[in-house]
Amino acid sequence: MAKNHGAAGDQRTRDELIQRVEALQALQADLLEEQAALREEVKKYRSAFEYSGDSIFILDATESQILDANSNAARRLGYSLEELLALDYREIEVPTEETLSWQSIESPSWESVSSSTLVYECNLRRKNGSLVPVEVCSRPVEIGGAYGVQKAVRDISRRRAAEEERELLIKDLDAFSHTVAHDLKGSLHIIGGHADFLVSVVTDEEQRNGLEQIVKGTMKMNEIVEGLLFLAHVRTQENCPADRLDMESIVANALQREAYRIEEAEPEISFPDEWPAALGYAPWVEEVWMNYLSNAVKYGGQPPRVQVGAERQDGYVHFRVSDNGPGLTPEEQRQLFAPFVRLGREKSARGMGHGLGLSIVRRIVEKLGGEVGVKSAPGEGSTFWFTLPAGD
C-alpha cells in the first residue's frame, strides 16, 4: 500500500511539473508576441521620427541634454547626428524677446503640465553660426518613468521673408496713398475755391446751381479723402496712449464740429447726468461720437430724438446713442461696420454717407480695447453702442 501511495505522489508531481512547464511556455509565447508588437511599434515610431518633415529633439527635463534627435535636425543645422547629440540644447536655441518674457516666469511642476503643449517662435543656431527662424511645438513626454521634453521644430524662413516683404509693401502703399491723398486734397481745394467764388459773381440761376453742386461735390470728396487718411492712421498706429477721458467735453467738441448739420435738423438730444470714467485717446473718441451723433440726427425721425447713455459694466463703460429712425433689418446690421457699405437709409433728405464713418468707429474702438455694435429692428429705431475700459 505504501508503494502504491508513493507512485501516486510521483505522478501528481510529474503532472504539476508538466502544468508549470506548459504555463511557462504559454507565458514565453505571450512575451515573444509582446516583444514583436513592441518592436513593431518602435519601428513605426522610428520611421515617423526619422521621416518627419520637422526637426525633432528629445530632451531631458532640464531641456539641456539632447537624448535623441532625427536626421532632419542634424542635417538642417549642419551637424552629424553624433555631433548634435554631444551638444547642450541651450547652445542651439536662441530665444527672441517674446520667448524670454515667458521663460522668465517660474515654471510649474512637471506633474502639473504633463499634458500641456507650448508653441512659440525662436531661432536655432547652425554649426556655421547663422540663425534660422523656427516655430517650436514643445510638449512633455515620459521616458523610462521620468519626464522629458519633445520639441518638433519647423523652419519658418519663407514665412518670415513673406511677412517682411508684406510689411515693406504696406509701408510703400501707405506712403503712396498719403501722397496721392494730399495731392487730391490740394486739387479739390482749388476746384472748390474757384467754384465758390464763381457762385458769388454768376447771375444766371442755372449756372449758379451747377456751381453749387460742384462746391458740394468737392466738399464730399474732401470728406472721403479725410476719412481714408484717418482710417489709415488708425490702422498703422501701434501704441495708442490711453488716458482718463473728459467725456462731457469730448461730446461737446464732437457736436460743435457737426453744428451746422445738426442745427438744421433741430433735434432733441438728451445726455446722461453723469459720465462714468473711461480710458481712451480723446481725439479718436471724439471721432466716434461725431459719427454716432451725426448719424442719429441724419437718419432719425422728424424731428430727430436722440438719447445718449453711459453705464459701467464688468470693467468697461458701455456708451450708447439711440435714435427714432426707421430701424435696420438684421442683414443691414451685419453689414454696417464694413468699409464703403451704404444702406438704403442714406437716402434720407438730410444727406448721404460715403460708407467710411462706422468702419472708422470700429477700427478706433477695437484699437482702444473695446467693442462696437448696434441693436435695432425695422420701425423701432436704432441704438448704436461702443465700450471702453473703465477708468478706475
Secondary structure in CASP SS format (residue, H / E / C, confidence):
PFRMAT SS
TARGET T0000
AUTHOR 0000-0000-0000
METHOD secondary structure of the structure
MODEL  1
M C 1.00
A H 1.00
K H 1.00
N H 1.00
H H 1.00
G H 1.00
A H 1.00
A H 1.00
G H 1.00
D H 1.00
Q H 1.00
R H 1.00
T H 1.00
R H 1.00
D H 1.00
E H 1.00
L H 1.00
I H 1.00
Q H 1.00
R H 1.00
V H 1.00
E H 1.00
A H 1.00
L H 1.00
Q H 1.00
A H 1.00
L H 1.00
Q H 1.00
A H 1.00
D H 1.00
L H 1.00
L H 1.00
E H 1.00
E H 1.00
Q H 1.00
A H 1.00
A H 1.00
L H 1.00
R H 1.00
E H 1.00
E H 1.00
V H 1.00
K H 1.00
K H 1.00
Y H 1.00
R H 1.00
S H 1.00
A H 1.00
F H 1.00
E H 1.00
Y H 1.00
S C 1.00
G C 1.00
D C 1.00
S E 1.00
I E 1.00
F E 1.00
I E 1.00
L E 1.00
D E 1.00
A C 1.00
T C 1.00
E C 1.00
S C 1.00
Q E 1.00
I E 1.00
L E 1.00
D E 1.00
A E 1.00
N C 1.00
S H 1.00
N H 1.00
A H 1.00
A H 1.00
R H 1.00
R H 1.00
L H 1.00
G C 1.00
Y C 1.00
S C 1.00
L H 1.00
E H 1.00
E H 1.00
L H 1.00
L H 1.00
A C 1.00
L C 1.00
D E 1.00
Y H 1.00
R H 1.00
E H 1.00
I C 1.00
E E 1.00
V E 1.00
P C 1.00
T C 1.00
E H 1.00
E H 1.00
T H 1.00
L H 1.00
S H 1.00
W H 1.00
Q H 1.00
S C 1.00
I C 1.00
E C 1.00
S C 1.00
P C 1.00
S C 1.00
W H 1.00
E H 1.00
S H 1.00
V H 1.00
S C 1.00
S C 1.00
S C 1.00
T C 1.00
L E 1.00
V E 1.00
Y E 1.00
E E 1.00
C E 1.00
N E 1.00
L E 1.00
R E 1.00
R C 1.00
K C 1.00
N C 1.00
G C 1.00
S C 1.00
L E 1.00
V E 1.00
P E 1.00
V E 1.00
E E 1.00
V E 1.00
C E 1.00
S E 1.00
R E 1.00
P E 1.00
V E 1.00
E E 1.00
I E 1.00
G C 1.00
G C 1.00
A E 1.00
Y E 1.00
G E 1.00
V E 1.00
Q E 1.00
K E 1.00
A E 1.00
V E 1.00
R E 1.00
D E 1.00
I C 1.00
S H 1.00
R H 1.00
R H 1.00
R H 1.00
A H 1.00
A H 1.00
E H 1.00
E H 1.00
E H 1.00
R H 1.00
E H 1.00
L H 1.00
L H 1.00
I H 1.00
K H 1.00
D H 1.00
L H 1.00
D H 1.00
A H 1.00
F H 1.00
S H 1.00
H H 1.00
T H 1.00
V H 1.00
A H 1.00
H H 1.00
D H 1.00
L H 1.00
K H 1.00
G H 1.00
S H 1.00
L H 1.00
H H 1.00
I H 1.00
I H 1.00
G H 1.00
G H 1.00
H H 1.00
A H 1.00
D H 1.00
F H 1.00
L H 1.00
V H 1.00
S H 1.00
V H 1.00
V C 1.00
T C 1.00
D C 1.00
E H 1.00
E H 1.00
Q H 1.00
R H 1.00
N H 1.00
G H 1.00
L H 1.00
E H 1.00
Q H 1.00
I H 1.00
V H 1.00
K H 1.00
G H 1.00
T H 1.00
M H 1.00
K H 1.00
M H 1.00
N H 1.00
E H 1.00
I H 1.00
V H 1.00
E H 1.00
G H 1.00
L H 1.00
L H 1.00
F H 1.00
L H 1.00
A H 1.00
H H 1.00
V H 1.00
R H 1.00
T H 1.00
Q C 1.00
E C 1.00
N C 1.00
C C 1.00
P C 1.00
A C 1.00
D E 1.00
R E 1.00
L C 1.00
D C 1.00
M H 1.00
E H 1.00
S H 1.00
I H 1.00
V H 1.00
A H 1.00
N H 1.00
A H 1.00
L H 1.00
Q H 1.00
R H 1.00
E C 1.00
A H 1.00
Y H 1.00
R H 1.00
I H 1.00
E H 1.00
E H 1.00
A H 1.00
E C 1.00
P C 1.00
E E 1.00
I E 1.00
S E 1.00
F C 1.00
P C 1.00
D C 1.00
E C 1.00
W C 1.00
P C 1.00
A C 1.00
A E 1.00
L E 1.00
G E 1.00
Y C 1.00
A H 1.00
P H 1.00
W H 1.00
V H 1.00
E H 1.00
E H 1.00
V H 1.00
W H 1.00
M H 1.00
N H 1.00
Y H 1.00
L H 1.00
S H 1.00
N H 1.00
A H 1.00
V H 1.00
K H 1.00
Y C 1.00
G C 1.00
G C 1.00
Q C 1.00
P C 1.00
P C 1.00
R E 1.00
V E 1.00
Q E 1.00
V E 1.00
G E 1.00
A E 1.00
E E 1.00
R E 1.00
Q E 1.00
D C 1.00
G C 1.00
Y E 1.00
V E 1.00
H E 1.00
F E 1.00
R E 1.00
V E 1.00
S E 1.00
D E 1.00
N C 1.00
G C 1.00
P C 1.00
G C 1.00
L C 1.00
T C 1.00
P H 1.00
E H 1.00
E H 1.00
Q H 1.00
R H 1.00
Q H 1.00
L C 1.00
F C 1.00
A C 1.00
P C 1.00
F C 1.00
V C 1.00
R C 1.00
L C 1.00
G H 1.00
R H 1.00
E H 1.00
K H 1.00
S C 1.00
A C 1.00
R C 1.00
G C 1.00
M C 1.00
G C 1.00
H C 1.00
G C 1.00
L C 1.00
G H 1.00
L H 1.00
S H 1.00
I H 1.00
V H 1.00
R H 1.00
R H 1.00
I H 1.00
V H 1.00
E H 1.00
K H 1.00
L C 1.00
G C 1.00
G C 1.00
E C 1.00
V E 1.00
G E 1.00
V E 1.00
K E 1.00
S E 1.00
A C 1.00
P C 1.00
G C 1.00
E C 1.00
G C 1.00
S E 1.00
T E 1.00
F E 1.00
W E 1.00
F E 1.00
T E 1.00
L E 1.00
P E 1.00
A E 1.00
G C 1.00
D C 1.00
END
